[in-house]
């Protein structure tokens, strides 16, 4: 079993559905030829290898390596005023689980395809703020990533035009009607 840190954290393997768990490097010599499914024990903060099917043949040794992967974590900081922070949330599962600013999510799968951080629309609760665009991230094994995002004030312009109505065609020279 690899790596050593996963072994130290409790990584084990079994060939009999968990009736007995074996340490890394243990050699089982009492098995009959045939097909066995090797399973790996779940360990906190580690992603267990997928089960492996092996076909044991009389007189041959079979070596299997189970490589655990350390999970990653993500914290998102919403960097705005208190009103925005009160209502703004973020999600990496399409909005199923919304999180507030500063919340840390552990146990994430590193690598591809990664995660899209989506931000909630707060316009009904706090008008005048544009939602940040989604941020795509790919985490590294064991990484503790912090991402900062900001809602931006809605900006716009106002132009006022006056038209003469029922008055002279040319405005007076003083600029008053």
N, C-alpha and C positions, 0 to 999 in steps of 0.2 A: 504494500500500500504506500502511496506517495501523496503528498510530501510528508516529511517527518513531523511537521507541525500538526497535520491532520491526525497522524497516528498518536501523537501526544494528547490530542483533544478527544481521542476515543474511537478512531476509525477501526472497524473490524469487518470480517467477512464471514459468510456462511454458505454452505452448500445444501442445507436441509431446511430451508425456510425459516431459519432463526431459532431452531431447537438448540443449536449450539453456535456460539460466535467464536471466531478464531482471530488471533493476533496476526499482524503483518509478519510474513516469513514462516508462519506455521506450515509444516508439511503433514498433510493427512495421508496416511498410508493404508488405511483400512477400507478403501472404497473399491467396489466391484466395477468392472468395465461398464460403460454406459454414458448416458447423457445426464449432465447435472447443470442446474442453474446456479450461478454464483451471484449472490446479492451482497450489497455493501451497506453497512449500518449508517443511519442518519446521524450526523454530528452537527451540533449548533455552530452556525457561522461558516459552514462548509456545504458545498453541493456534492452529493454522493455520486459516484460513477453509476452509469446504467448497468443493469444486470447483464451478465455474460453467460452464454450457454457454451459448455465445453463437452466434448465427447472423449471420455477417457478410454484409452486402449491399453490392453494388458501388456505389461513390460515397458511402457513408455511413461515418462514424466511430463506433466503439463504445467507450465508456469503462466499465471495470469497476473497482470499488474492492474490495480485499480487506482486511478489518479483522481483524488479529490480536488475541488477547486474552491478557493476561499471566496465567500460572497463579498459584495461591495455595499456601500451605503451612500445615500444622497440626502442632502439638506438643501432646501430652497429658501432663500431670504428674499422677501418682497420689501424693497427699499423705498417706502413711501411714508406719507403722513399717517397718523393714527386712524383716521376714518377709512382710508384705503386698506390698511392692514387689517382692520376689523372685519371687513367683508371679503377681501380677496383670498382666494384659495388656489392651490395648484394640484395637479394630478399627473400620474404617469400611466394610468390604466383607463384613460378615456373618460374620466369623471366618476368612476364607480366609487373610488375612495378619494375624497378631497382632503387636503392638508392645509393648515394655516402656515403663515410665515415662521420660519425657524424649525419646523418639524423635520425630524430625521427619519428616513425610511431605511431599515436594515434588511439584510437577506436578499439583496438584488443579484441577479445573474449578470456576471461581467461579459463583455464582448458584444458581438453582433446578435440580434439586430439593433440593440440599444434601446433607448427610451425617448419618447417625445414628452416633454414637460408642457402641459397645457394649463392655461390660466383661466379662471372664471371671469364671466362678464358681470361687472358690478354696477352697470349703468342704472339699474332700478333702485339700488340702495344708495349709491354715491354717484350722482350724475356728473358728467364732465371729465371722465377719465377713459382713455383708450386702453384696451387690454393688450398686454405684451404679446408678441408673436410667439408661437410655439418654439421651444428650444430642443434640438435633438442632441442627445449625448450618448456616448459609448463609454462604459465604465471599465476600468482595469481590475484585475483580480486583487482583492483586498483593499481597493481604493475607498477613501472616504471623501467624496466630492461635495463641495458647496458651490451652488450656483446662485447668483444674484440677478433679480429682474425688477423692473420698475414699470408701473402704470404711468402713462404720460397724460398730461392735461390736454383735453381736446382744444385744438386751436382753430381759429377761423377768422373771417374778416367780415366787416359790415361796410357796405357802400350805400350811401343815400343819394338819390338823384331827385331834383325838383323839376317839374315841368309846369309851364304856364298853363292855366286853365281859364279860358274866358278873359284873359288879360291881353295886354299888348303883345305883339309878336316879338318885339325886341325888349329885353329888360331895360329898365331905366339905368342911366349912367351911374347912379349911386349904388347900384347892386341890390336895391330893395324893390319889393313889389308893391 
